[in-house]
């Protein structure tokens, strides 16, 4: 079972548990820079067994955009 997306993001960005939510973006989240964006997307690909396009790797800079990209690949979330 894949980890909780918010937990995965907070752990990858080295943030306190519970600090990431649906409104989190690269602009308003500490440590979410371009390098960690690539690491984050790689971690998400591995955890959810998906592969993102090159464009998505660089443009999924918010939780909402990441969820949308995962849902396009058949990943469903109970409450997003």
C-alpha positions in Angstrom: 0.0 0.0 0.0 1.5 3.4 -0.9 2.1 5.8 1.9 -0.1 8.8 2.6 0.7 11.4 0.0 0.9 14.2 2.5 3.3 12.1 4.7 5.4 11.3 1.7 5.7 14.9 0.7 6.5 16.1 4.2 9.1 13.4 4.7 10.7 14.1 1.3 10.9 17.8 2.0 12.1 17.2 5.5 9.1 19.0 7.1 7.2 18.2 10.3 4.4 15.7 10.1 1.1 17.4 9.4 2.6 20.5 7.8 1.6 19.5 4.3 -2.0 19.8 3.1 -4.1 20.2 0.0 -3.1 23.9 -0.2 0.6 23.3 -0.1 2.6 24.5 -3.1 6.3 25.1 -4.0 5.6 28.8 -3.4 4.3 28.5 0.2 6.1 25.4 1.4 9.6 25.6 3.0 12.2 23.4 1.4 10.2 22.8 -1.8 12.8 24.0 -4.3 13.6 22.8 -7.9 16.0 20.1 -6.7 13.6 18.7 -4.1 10.9 18.9 -6.7 12.7 16.3 -8.8 13.4 14.1 -5.8 9.8 14.4 -4.6 8.4 13.4 -8.0 10.8 10.4 -8.2 9.7 9.3 -4.7 6.0 9.6 -5.7 6.6 7.6 -8.9 8.2 4.8 -6.9 5.6 4.8 -4.1 2.6 4.8 -6.5 4.1 2.8 -9.3 3.6 5.5 -11.9 5.7 7.4 -14.4 5.2 11.1 -15.1 6.0 13.0 -18.2 9.0 15.4 -18.3 6.5 18.3 -18.2 4.7 16.9 -15.2 8.0 16.4 -13.4 8.6 20.1 -13.5 5.1 21.5 -13.4 3.5 19.5 -10.6 4.4 22.1 -8.0 1.4 21.8 -5.8 -0.4 19.0 -3.9 -3.5 19.6 -6.1 -1.5 19.2 -9.3 0.2 16.1 -8.0 -3.1 14.6 -7.0 -4.5 15.4 -10.5 -1.5 13.8 -12.2 -1.8 10.6 -10.0 -5.6 10.4 -10.7 -4.9 10.6 -14.4 -2.9 7.4 -13.9 -5.7 5.6 -12.0 -4.6 6.4 -8.5 -7.7 7.2 -6.4 -7.8 9.1 -3.1 -10.6 8.8 -0.6 -10.7 12.4 0.2 -8.7 15.0 -1.7 
